[in-house]
């Protein structure tokens, strides 16, 4: 395995109750030289940030045999996933389905997200116009060239990361034993899904304070609009009503949500993140997927509503594919159900069992 010549290891100070139940997460950065994008644009050096949990184990042939890749959603990052007690605390502990004493779990900040290279680093709207294919290419580069992993036990992702999981499945069909996309559809982003993304972009770009991406301070009005889009995409009517049954409670939640987004969102980064899905369309390539695949959606997902019928049609193209639609319960929370293993964890356990090649 290639030495980690470019690795910067940092202990991650994650403030979660789950921290003591699994190995301490470790952060790292890989500098990819002369990265070429699907558009033909290039970056002389692109930073790819990642987090690992657990240790790599090698088989008799000297290959890492316990690698797992988990990817995050739009405008999110790896630290966000690892820090969510509901997510990490129900997956990585001793005896849990992705026990981090047995698996080497890799989280990667997608291009344009987290601590990976992104428009807000300085290039602003001159940053290469990346796509999901570029993001998966960068993930594969880090996994293979930097971490030295030739095969993954599992590729799993939430929301945007789920869409990346489909791309992984047909782009590198022999690279993994199992695939689990959580909250997605393997079709072109169109209809209301694309409309909401374009609305978020337009709201920012139509704010005079945006200044073509060269703003001096964040364009507040445009970002408020984008934050509203994110709020509705990621929630469910039932849980929102339960959380805010009065006007006063609703107003307080909106205020807290906006303050949180105000400290985490950059306008140009949001534009790029939403637009990166523009060429996404796994449908023509699904027959290339070889690994067992469990696609899980929730019936209250506003982004991927089941009445569209996409998954029932498309899953038939996947040789070892299965579609699981989670019914609406007090435990589901719309699109955000993707980060709640207490709801879908048993399906992951089943997938790991049927894909075990030992």
C-alpha beads as a LAMMPS data file, in Angstrom:
LAMMPS data file: protein, C-alpha beads

358 atoms
357 bonds

1 atom types
1 bond types

-500.0 500.0 xlo xhi
-500.0 500.0 ylo yhi
-500.0 500.0 zlo zhi

Masses

1 110.0

Atoms # bond

1 1 1 0.000 0.000 0.000
2 1 1 1.262 3.447 -0.897
3 1 1 2.686 5.321 2.044
4 1 1 0.580 8.148 3.325
5 1 1 3.101 10.747 2.183
6 1 1 0.456 13.452 1.978
7 1 1 -1.500 12.421 5.031
8 1 1 -2.192 14.926 7.794
9 1 1 -3.622 13.061 10.721
10 1 1 -5.679 14.938 13.230
11 1 1 -7.704 13.603 16.098
12 1 1 -11.254 14.775 15.596
13 1 1 -12.937 16.446 18.531
14 1 1 -16.443 15.169 17.861
15 1 1 -18.789 16.152 20.664
16 1 1 -21.037 13.119 20.607
17 1 1 -22.091 10.615 23.155
18 1 1 -21.181 7.865 20.712
19 1 1 -17.489 8.780 20.731
20 1 1 -16.537 6.301 23.446
21 1 1 -18.350 3.397 21.793
22 1 1 -16.153 3.144 18.710
23 1 1 -12.565 4.047 17.691
24 1 1 -11.711 7.735 17.561
25 1 1 -12.311 9.234 14.086
26 1 1 -9.185 10.433 12.280
27 1 1 -9.088 13.246 9.721
28 1 1 -6.818 13.379 6.692
29 1 1 -6.183 15.308 3.492
30 1 1 -4.965 14.124 0.098
31 1 1 -3.606 16.561 -2.486
32 1 1 -4.593 15.263 -5.930
33 1 1 -2.343 16.759 -8.599
34 1 1 -3.644 17.958 -11.987
35 1 1 -7.214 16.796 -11.453
36 1 1 -9.180 16.947 -14.714
37 1 1 -12.930 17.492 -14.550
38 1 1 -15.615 16.139 -16.857
39 1 1 -15.871 19.634 -18.366
40 1 1 -12.192 19.574 -19.336
41 1 1 -11.327 22.140 -16.652
42 1 1 -8.406 21.368 -14.349
43 1 1 -7.106 22.084 -10.886
44 1 1 -3.343 21.888 -10.457
45 1 1 -3.933 20.648 -6.907
46 1 1 -7.236 19.578 -5.424
47 1 1 -7.621 18.801 -1.760
48 1 1 -9.751 15.775 -0.910
49 1 1 -10.620 15.660 2.771
50 1 1 -11.674 12.484 4.535
51 1 1 -12.318 10.865 7.886
52 1 1 -11.612 7.262 8.840
53 1 1 -12.999 5.198 11.684
54 1 1 -11.330 1.884 12.532
55 1 1 -8.211 0.245 11.125
56 1 1 -7.515 -1.387 7.744
57 1 1 -7.017 -5.158 7.804
58 1 1 -5.211 -7.069 5.067
59 1 1 -6.050 -10.495 3.691
60 1 1 -3.564 -13.247 2.833
61 1 1 -2.742 -11.500 -0.443
62 1 1 -1.901 -8.270 1.356
63 1 1 -4.996 -6.370 0.222
64 1 1 -7.195 -4.287 2.534
65 1 1 -10.321 -6.382 2.927
66 1 1 -12.532 -4.438 5.341
67 1 1 -12.979 -1.047 3.669
68 1 1 -16.363 0.702 3.696
69 1 1 -17.166 4.007 1.987
70 1 1 -19.953 6.288 3.267
71 1 1 -20.769 9.554 1.476
72 1 1 -22.837 12.543 2.606
73 1 1 -25.631 14.722 1.238
74 1 1 -25.817 18.056 -0.596
75 1 1 -24.172 20.961 1.317
76 1 1 -23.177 18.497 4.065
77 1 1 -19.839 16.931 4.945
78 1 1 -18.295 13.866 6.509
79 1 1 -17.939 15.384 9.962
80 1 1 -21.661 16.074 9.958
81 1 1 -22.474 12.411 9.406
82 1 1 -19.953 11.092 11.917
83 1 1 -21.095 13.615 14.518
84 1 1 -24.758 12.631 14.340
85 1 1 -25.353 10.396 17.345
86 1 1 -28.440 8.923 15.716
87 1 1 -26.294 7.786 12.771
88 1 1 -22.863 6.852 14.116
89 1 1 -24.120 5.697 17.501
90 1 1 -26.289 3.043 15.868
91 1 1 -23.786 1.748 13.318
92 1 1 -20.167 1.694 14.477
93 1 1 -20.228 0.430 18.061
94 1 1 -19.064 -2.994 19.187
95 1 1 -21.467 -5.636 17.912
96 1 1 -23.336 -3.193 15.659
97 1 1 -23.755 -3.814 11.949
98 1 1 -20.722 -1.734 10.887
99 1 1 -18.643 -2.465 13.978
100 1 1 -15.621 -0.181 13.635
101 1 1 -13.378 -2.710 15.381
102 1 1 -13.938 -4.942 12.350
103 1 1 -14.333 -2.467 9.486
104 1 1 -12.232 0.384 8.129
105 1 1 -14.858 3.072 7.459
106 1 1 -14.000 5.952 5.153
107 1 1 -16.001 9.184 4.867
108 1 1 -15.054 11.611 2.092
109 1 1 -15.959 15.282 1.776
110 1 1 -17.250 15.625 -1.778
111 1 1 -15.724 18.194 -4.098
112 1 1 -17.229 21.556 -3.185
113 1 1 -18.083 20.421 0.344
114 1 1 -16.573 20.418 3.810
115 1 1 -12.788 20.731 3.811
116 1 1 -12.320 19.514 0.246
117 1 1 -11.547 22.061 -2.480
118 1 1 -14.527 24.319 -3.164
119 1 1 -15.460 27.650 -4.757
120 1 1 -15.287 29.573 -1.464
121 1 1 -11.585 28.738 -1.149
122 1 1 -10.924 31.664 -3.501
123 1 1 -11.838 30.832 -7.104
124 1 1 -15.510 31.621 -6.494
125 1 1 -17.489 31.168 -9.741
126 1 1 -14.250 30.398 -11.625
127 1 1 -14.033 27.079 -9.788
128 1 1 -14.407 24.122 -12.218
129 1 1 -18.063 23.224 -12.823
130 1 1 -17.941 19.825 -11.178
131 1 1 -20.512 17.031 -11.562
132 1 1 -21.398 13.914 -9.602
133 1 1 -19.140 11.956 -11.953
134 1 1 -16.233 14.198 -10.926
135 1 1 -17.073 13.716 -7.257
136 1 1 -17.094 9.924 -7.591
137 1 1 -13.870 10.041 -9.602
138 1 1 -12.197 11.957 -6.759
139 1 1 -13.534 9.486 -4.178
140 1 1 -12.181 6.547 -6.191
141 1 1 -8.823 8.299 -6.536
142 1 1 -8.505 8.778 -2.791
143 1 1 -9.640 5.229 -2.022
144 1 1 -7.251 3.577 -4.487
145 1 1 -4.246 5.855 -4.921
146 1 1 -4.023 7.255 -1.422
147 1 1 -5.502 4.671 0.919
148 1 1 -4.446 1.725 -1.229
149 1 1 -7.830 -0.025 -1.194
150 1 1 -8.511 -2.189 -4.245
151 1 1 -11.942 -3.432 -3.213
152 1 1 -14.648 -2.195 -0.850
153 1 1 -16.891 -4.288 1.341
154 1 1 -19.691 -1.727 1.047
155 1 1 -20.486 1.588 -0.627
156 1 1 -23.282 3.483 1.100
157 1 1 -24.517 7.057 0.894
158 1 1 -27.234 9.429 2.038
159 1 1 -29.146 11.717 -0.364
160 1 1 -26.479 13.080 -2.733
161 1 1 -24.234 10.333 -1.376
162 1 1 -26.921 7.830 -2.326
163 1 1 -26.826 9.127 -5.887
164 1 1 -23.056 8.747 -5.790
165 1 1 -23.616 5.146 -4.695
166 1 1 -25.526 4.417 -7.918
167 1 1 -22.701 6.019 -9.921
168 1 1 -20.138 3.911 -8.078
169 1 1 -22.174 0.802 -8.853
170 1 1 -22.074 1.145 -12.634
171 1 1 -18.761 3.019 -12.999
172 1 1 -16.739 0.532 -10.931
173 1 1 -18.988 -2.581 -10.969
174 1 1 -16.339 -4.998 -9.671
175 1 1 -15.071 -2.733 -6.911
176 1 1 -17.537 -3.501 -4.114
177 1 1 -19.425 -6.385 -2.494
178 1 1 -22.576 -4.402 -1.697
179 1 1 -24.318 -1.085 -2.340
180 1 1 -26.889 0.800 -0.267
181 1 1 -28.250 4.125 -1.587
182 1 1 -30.382 5.827 1.071
183 1 1 -32.976 8.392 -0.143
184 1 1 -32.531 8.708 -3.896
185 1 1 -33.814 7.726 -7.321
186 1 1 -31.585 6.418 -10.146
187 1 1 -33.062 8.766 -12.758
188 1 1 -32.389 12.195 -14.221
189 1 1 -32.946 15.077 -11.815
190 1 1 -36.024 16.736 -13.312
191 1 1 -39.567 17.730 -12.311
192 1 1 -39.992 19.257 -8.871
193 1 1 -36.586 17.981 -7.733
194 1 1 -34.741 20.034 -10.343
195 1 1 -37.146 22.946 -9.900
196 1 1 -36.288 23.276 -6.211
197 1 1 -32.561 23.125 -6.954
198 1 1 -32.835 25.740 -9.687
199 1 1 -34.992 27.904 -7.426
200 1 1 -32.297 27.870 -4.741
201 1 1 -29.667 28.821 -7.325
202 1 1 -31.800 31.575 -8.836
203 1 1 -32.666 33.047 -5.444
204 1 1 -28.964 33.504 -4.714
205 1 1 -27.978 34.756 -8.161
206 1 1 -30.876 37.248 -8.262
207 1 1 -29.809 38.802 -4.965
208 1 1 -27.958 42.048 -5.865
209 1 1 -25.575 41.361 -2.999
210 1 1 -24.308 38.236 -4.782
211 1 1 -22.371 40.421 -7.258
212 1 1 -21.705 37.628 -9.735
213 1 1 -20.104 35.575 -6.990
214 1 1 -17.706 38.311 -5.840
215 1 1 -19.744 39.396 -2.801
216 1 1 -18.073 41.091 0.132
217 1 1 -20.535 39.596 2.624
218 1 1 -22.833 36.620 2.128
219 1 1 -25.982 37.559 0.119
220 1 1 -28.407 37.162 2.998
221 1 1 -31.703 37.315 1.138
222 1 1 -30.606 34.773 -1.448
223 1 1 -29.274 32.424 1.214
224 1 1 -32.501 32.677 3.219
225 1 1 -34.328 31.459 0.136
226 1 1 -31.846 28.630 -0.424
227 1 1 -32.094 27.647 3.239
228 1 1 -35.879 27.471 2.910
229 1 1 -35.486 25.101 -0.028
230 1 1 -33.143 22.920 2.011
231 1 1 -35.546 22.925 4.949
232 1 1 -38.482 21.701 2.897
233 1 1 -36.432 19.181 0.930
234 1 1 -35.159 17.526 4.080
235 1 1 -38.260 17.442 6.269
236 1 1 -41.645 15.747 6.449
237 1 1 -45.080 17.323 7.096
238 1 1 -45.825 14.956 9.991
239 1 1 -42.598 15.621 11.888
240 1 1 -42.708 19.362 11.212
241 1 1 -46.236 19.541 12.575
242 1 1 -45.243 17.528 15.653
243 1 1 -42.221 19.748 16.240
244 1 1 -44.133 23.010 15.714
245 1 1 -47.838 22.670 16.541
246 1 1 -48.141 26.419 17.277
247 1 1 -47.145 29.554 15.388
248 1 1 -44.691 30.564 18.111
249 1 1 -42.919 27.205 17.976
250 1 1 -42.790 27.299 14.191
251 1 1 -41.266 30.786 14.173
252 1 1 -38.655 29.705 16.694
253 1 1 -37.667 26.666 14.601
254 1 1 -37.347 28.777 11.458
255 1 1 -35.153 31.258 13.309
256 1 1 -32.882 28.521 14.703
257 1 1 -32.634 26.826 11.324
258 1 1 -31.699 30.038 9.550
259 1 1 -29.042 30.882 12.146
260 1 1 -27.528 27.416 11.711
261 1 1 -27.440 27.695 7.928
262 1 1 -26.123 31.257 8.170
263 1 1 -22.977 29.984 9.871
264 1 1 -22.453 26.978 7.588
265 1 1 -23.498 27.960 4.056
266 1 1 -21.530 29.874 1.439
267 1 1 -23.551 31.194 -1.486
268 1 1 -21.207 30.078 -4.281
269 1 1 -20.708 26.668 -2.688
270 1 1 -24.497 26.219 -2.523
271 1 1 -24.881 27.107 -6.210
272 1 1 -22.273 24.562 -7.234
273 1 1 -23.608 21.875 -4.889
274 1 1 -27.141 22.093 -6.245
275 1 1 -26.036 22.315 -9.876
276 1 1 -23.638 19.351 -9.650
277 1 1 -26.600 17.006 -10.174
278 1 1 -27.411 18.459 -13.600
279 1 1 -26.020 15.502 -15.612
280 1 1 -26.910 12.764 -13.127
281 1 1 -28.871 9.919 -14.759
282 1 1 -27.964 6.318 -13.847
283 1 1 -30.997 4.831 -15.607
284 1 1 -29.251 3.807 -18.865
285 1 1 -26.385 2.138 -16.975
286 1 1 -28.133 0.169 -14.229
287 1 1 -27.660 -3.178 -15.984
288 1 1 -23.905 -2.771 -15.400
289 1 1 -24.308 -3.004 -11.613
290 1 1 -23.136 -6.406 -10.358
291 1 1 -23.109 -6.162 -6.561
292 1 1 -26.191 -6.763 -4.403
293 1 1 -27.947 -3.423 -3.984
294 1 1 -30.626 -2.407 -1.474
295 1 1 -32.235 0.931 -2.385
296 1 1 -34.066 2.413 0.604
297 1 1 -36.510 5.335 0.496
298 1 1 -39.058 6.638 2.969
299 1 1 -42.710 7.135 2.001
300 1 1 -42.677 10.681 3.448
301 1 1 -39.625 11.790 1.441
302 1 1 -40.534 15.096 -0.235
303 1 1 -37.513 14.847 -2.566
304 1 1 -38.210 11.304 -3.760
305 1 1 -41.979 10.805 -3.338
306 1 1 -42.982 7.177 -3.975
307 1 1 -45.937 8.127 -6.173
308 1 1 -43.502 8.935 -8.988
309 1 1 -42.948 5.194 -9.387
310 1 1 -39.344 5.551 -10.522
311 1 1 -37.815 2.979 -8.239
312 1 1 -40.256 0.176 -9.032
313 1 1 -39.372 0.598 -12.709
314 1 1 -35.630 1.123 -12.431
315 1 1 -34.761 -1.497 -9.811
316 1 1 -35.727 -4.211 -12.303
317 1 1 -32.627 -3.290 -14.310
318 1 1 -30.332 -4.129 -11.374
319 1 1 -29.511 -7.838 -11.436
320 1 1 -29.263 -8.146 -7.657
321 1 1 -31.298 -5.096 -6.742
322 1 1 -34.038 -4.698 -4.159
323 1 1 -36.218 -1.700 -3.397
324 1 1 -37.375 -1.080 0.173
325 1 1 -39.990 1.620 0.788
326 1 1 -40.212 2.509 4.464
327 1 1 -43.784 3.307 5.580
328 1 1 -44.491 6.568 7.384
329 1 1 -44.161 6.122 11.140
330 1 1 -43.290 8.232 14.166
331 1 1 -39.661 7.244 13.512
332 1 1 -39.425 8.402 9.885
333 1 1 -38.608 12.032 9.169
334 1 1 -38.962 12.451 5.441
335 1 1 -35.773 12.740 3.420
336 1 1 -33.800 12.886 6.661
337 1 1 -34.707 9.272 7.455
338 1 1 -31.567 8.435 5.500
339 1 1 -29.467 9.137 8.594
340 1 1 -31.553 7.077 11.029
341 1 1 -30.275 3.460 11.152
342 1 1 -32.843 2.562 13.805
343 1 1 -35.357 2.528 10.940
344 1 1 -33.363 0.787 8.184
345 1 1 -30.509 -0.881 10.069
346 1 1 -31.977 -4.385 9.815
347 1 1 -31.947 -4.115 6.022
348 1 1 -28.274 -3.147 6.120
349 1 1 -27.595 -6.166 8.311
350 1 1 -29.372 -8.383 5.776
351 1 1 -27.431 -6.845 2.889
352 1 1 -24.103 -7.409 4.637
353 1 1 -25.040 -11.017 5.274
354 1 1 -26.087 -11.896 1.728
355 1 1 -23.051 -10.143 0.237
356 1 1 -20.527 -11.828 2.554
357 1 1 -18.084 -13.682 0.303
358 1 1 -15.916 -15.185 3.032

Bonds

1 1 1 2
2 1 2 3
3 1 3 4
4 1 4 5
5 1 5 6
6 1 6 7
7 1 7 8
8 1 8 9
9 1 9 10
10 1 10 11
11 1 11 12
12 1 12 13
13 1 13 14
14 1 14 15
15 1 15 16
16 1 16 17
17 1 17 18
18 1 18 19
19 1 19 20
20 1 20 21
21 1 21 22
22 1 22 23
23 1 23 24
24 1 24 25
25 1 25 26
26 1 26 27
27 1 27 28
28 1 28 29
29 1 29 30
30 1 30 31
31 1 31 32
32 1 32 33
33 1 33 34
34 1 34 35
35 1 35 36
36 1 36 37
37 1 37 38
38 1 38 39
39 1 39 40
40 1 40 41
41 1 41 42
42 1 42 43
43 1 43 44
44 1 44 45
45 1 45 46
46 1 46 47
47 1 47 48
48 1 48 49
49 1 49 50
50 1 50 51
51 1 51 52
52 1 52 53
53 1 53 54
54 1 54 55
55 1 55 56
56 1 56 57
57 1 57 58
58 1 58 59
59 1 59 60
60 1 60 61
61 1 61 62
62 1 62 63
63 1 63 64
64 1 64 65
65 1 65 66
66 1 66 67
67 1 67 68
68 1 68 69
69 1 69 70
70 1 70 71
71 1 71 72
72 1 72 73
73 1 73 74
74 1 74 75
75 1 75 76
76 1 76 77
77 1 77 78
78 1 78 79
79 1 79 80
80 1 80 81
81 1 81 82
82 1 82 83
83 1 83 84
84 1 84 85
85 1 85 86
86 1 86 87
87 1 87 88
88 1 88 89
89 1 89 90
90 1 90 91
91 1 91 92
92 1 92 93
93 1 93 94
94 1 94 95
95 1 95 96
96 1 96 97
97 1 97 98
98 1 98 99
99 1 99 100
100 1 100 101
101 1 101 102
102 1 102 103
103 1 103 104
104 1 104 105
105 1 105 106
106 1 106 107
107 1 107 108
108 1 108 109
109 1 109 110
110 1 110 111
111 1 111 112
112 1 112 113
113 1 113 114
114 1 114 115
115 1 115 116
116 1 116 117
117 1 117 118
118 1 118 119
119 1 119 120
120 1 120 121
121 1 121 122
122 1 122 123
123 1 123 124
124 1 124 125
125 1 125 126
126 1 126 127
127 1 127 128
128 1 128 129
129 1 129 130
130 1 130 131
131 1 131 132
132 1 132 133
133 1 133 134
134 1 134 135
135 1 135 136
136 1 136 137
137 1 137 138
138 1 138 139
139 1 139 140
140 1 140 141
141 1 141 142
142 1 142 143
143 1 143 144
144 1 144 145
145 1 145 146
146 1 146 147
147 1 147 148
148 1 148 149
149 1 149 150
150 1 150 151
151 1 151 152
152 1 152 153
153 1 153 154
154 1 154 155
155 1 155 156
156 1 156 157
157 1 157 158
158 1 158 159
159 1 159 160
160 1 160 161
161 1 161 162
162 1 162 163
163 1 163 164
164 1 164 165
165 1 165 166
166 1 166 167
167 1 167 168
168 1 168 169
169 1 169 170
170 1 170 171
171 1 171 172
172 1 172 173
173 1 173 174
174 1 174 175
175 1 175 176
176 1 176 177
177 1 177 178
178 1 178 179
179 1 179 180
180 1 180 181
181 1 181 182
182 1 182 183
183 1 183 184
184 1 184 185
185 1 185 186
186 1 186 187
187 1 187 188
188 1 188 189
189 1 189 190
190 1 190 191
191 1 191 192
192 1 192 193
193 1 193 194
194 1 194 195
195 1 195 196
196 1 196 197
197 1 197 198
198 1 198 199
199 1 199 200
200 1 200 201
201 1 201 202
202 1 202 203
203 1 203 204
204 1 204 205
205 1 205 206
206 1 206 207
207 1 207 208
208 1 208 209
209 1 209 210
210 1 210 211
211 1 211 212
212 1 212 213
213 1 213 214
214 1 214 215
215 1 215 216
216 1 216 217
217 1 217 218
218 1 218 219
219 1 219 220
220 1 220 221
221 1 221 222
222 1 222 223
223 1 223 224
224 1 224 225
225 1 225 226
226 1 226 227
227 1 227 228
228 1 228 229
229 1 229 230
230 1 230 231
231 1 231 232
232 1 232 233
233 1 233 234
234 1 234 235
235 1 235 236
236 1 236 237
237 1 237 238
238 1 238 239
239 1 239 240
240 1 240 241
241 1 241 242
242 1 242 243
243 1 243 244
244 1 244 245
245 1 245 246
246 1 246 247
247 1 247 248
248 1 248 249
249 1 249 250
250 1 250 251
251 1 251 252
252 1 252 253
253 1 253 254
254 1 254 255
255 1 255 256
256 1 256 257
257 1 257 258
258 1 258 259
259 1 259 260
260 1 260 261
261 1 261 262
262 1 262 263
263 1 263 264
264 1 264 265
265 1 265 266
266 1 266 267
267 1 267 268
268 1 268 269
269 1 269 270
270 1 270 271
271 1 271 272
272 1 272 273
273 1 273 274
274 1 274 275
275 1 275 276
276 1 276 277
277 1 277 278
278 1 278 279
279 1 279 280
280 1 280 281
281 1 281 282
282 1 282 283
283 1 283 284
284 1 284 285
285 1 285 286
286 1 286 287
287 1 287 288
288 1 288 289
289 1 289 290
290 1 290 291
291 1 291 292
292 1 292 293
293 1 293 294
294 1 294 295
295 1 295 296
296 1 296 297
297 1 297 298
298 1 298 299
299 1 299 300
300 1 300 301
301 1 301 302
302 1 302 303
303 1 303 304
304 1 304 305
305 1 305 306
306 1 306 307
307 1 307 308
308 1 308 309
309 1 309 310
310 1 310 311
311 1 311 312
312 1 312 313
313 1 313 314
314 1 314 315
315 1 315 316
316 1 316 317
317 1 317 318
318 1 318 319
319 1 319 320
320 1 320 321
321 1 321 322
322 1 322 323
323 1 323 324
324 1 324 325
325 1 325 326
326 1 326 327
327 1 327 328
328 1 328 329
329 1 329 330
330 1 330 331
331 1 331 332
332 1 332 333
333 1 333 334
334 1 334 335
335 1 335 336
336 1 336 337
337 1 337 338
338 1 338 339
339 1 339 340
340 1 340 341
341 1 341 342
342 1 342 343
343 1 343 344
344 1 344 345
345 1 345 346
346 1 346 347
347 1 347 348
348 1 348 349
349 1 349 350
350 1 350 351
351 1 351 352
352 1 352 353
353 1 353 354
354 1 354 355
355 1 355 356
356 1 356 357
357 1 357 358
